[in-house]
Amino acid sequence: MKKQKIAYKTEEFEEMKENYDNVYSLLVENQFGQSKLTIAQQSHITETALENYNEFDYTFANDDLNALKNKVFKYLEEVENETTN
């Protein structure tokens, strides 16, 4: 049953990309070290559903919250400039 849920979640990304213009999937990876979540929390579907999805358009390293914010806004500006030109 878990694999079915995983497939469903990844298909949502692809369906959005196929049906709408200017849809991008972004992954933010935690660079802060060991998770503060319990093993049970880390195993929850909301934490694991996208582990095998490798079609993200861009990956951000979350090494510092302010730096992450700046990276995301810079990326969004670049995307906007590409789509308007």
C-alpha positions as CSV (number, residue, x, y, z in Angstrom):
1,M,0.0,0.0,0.0
2,K,2.8,2.4,0.8
3,K,4.3,2.1,-2.8
4,Q,0.9,3.0,-4.2
5,K,0.8,6.2,-2.2
6,I,4.3,7.1,-3.2
7,A,3.5,6.6,-6.9
8,Y,0.4,8.7,-6.5
9,K,2.3,11.6,-4.9
10,T,5.0,11.7,-7.6
11,E,2.3,11.5,-10.3
12,E,0.8,14.7,-8.9
13,F,3.9,16.6,-9.9
14,E,3.9,15.3,-13.5
15,E,0.2,15.9,-13.9
16,M,0.6,19.5,-12.8
17,K,3.5,20.0,-15.2
18,E,1.5,18.5,-18.1
19,N,-1.7,20.5,-17.4
20,Y,-0.4,23.9,-16.5
21,D,2.2,26.3,-17.8
22,N,5.2,27.4,-15.8
23,V,5.1,24.6,-13.1
24,Y,8.3,23.8,-11.4
25,S,9.1,21.2,-8.7
26,L,11.6,22.4,-6.1
27,L,13.4,20.2,-3.5
28,V,14.8,21.8,-0.3
29,E,17.4,19.5,1.4
30,N,18.1,20.0,5.0
31,Q,21.8,20.7,5.6
32,F,21.5,21.2,9.4
33,G,22.6,17.7,10.3
34,Q,20.7,15.0,12.1
35,S,16.9,15.3,12.1
36,K,15.1,16.2,15.3
37,L,12.2,14.0,14.3
38,T,11.6,10.6,16.0
39,I,12.1,7.4,14.0
40,A,8.3,7.1,13.7
41,Q,8.0,10.7,12.4
42,Q,10.8,10.1,9.9
43,S,9.0,7.0,8.7
44,H,5.7,8.8,8.1
45,I,4.5,9.0,4.5
46,T,4.7,12.8,4.5
47,E,8.5,12.4,5.1
48,T,9.1,9.5,2.7
49,A,6.7,9.9,-0.2
50,L,9.1,11.7,-2.5
51,E,12.4,9.9,-1.6
52,N,12.5,8.1,-4.9
53,Y,11.3,11.0,-7.0
54,N,14.2,12.4,-9.0
55,E,12.6,14.7,-11.5
56,F,12.8,17.9,-9.4
57,D,13.6,20.9,-11.6
58,Y,15.8,22.5,-8.9
59,T,17.3,21.5,-5.6
60,F,18.1,24.0,-2.9
61,A,20.4,23.3,0.1
62,N,18.8,24.6,3.3
63,D,22.0,25.5,5.0
64,D,20.9,28.9,6.4
65,L,17.3,30.1,6.4
66,N,18.0,33.6,5.2
67,A,20.4,32.3,2.5
68,L,17.7,29.8,1.4
69,K,15.1,32.5,1.1
70,N,17.5,34.6,-1.0
71,K,18.3,31.6,-3.3
72,V,14.6,30.8,-3.8
73,F,13.7,34.4,-4.6
74,K,16.7,34.6,-7.0
75,Y,15.5,31.4,-8.7
76,L,12.0,32.7,-9.0
77,E,13.2,35.9,-10.6
78,E,15.3,34.0,-13.1
79,V,12.3,31.8,-14.0
80,E,10.0,34.9,-14.3
81,N,12.6,36.6,-16.6
82,E,12.8,33.5,-18.8
83,T,9.1,33.2,-19.2
84,T,8.6,36.9,-20.0
85,N,11.4,37.2,-22.5
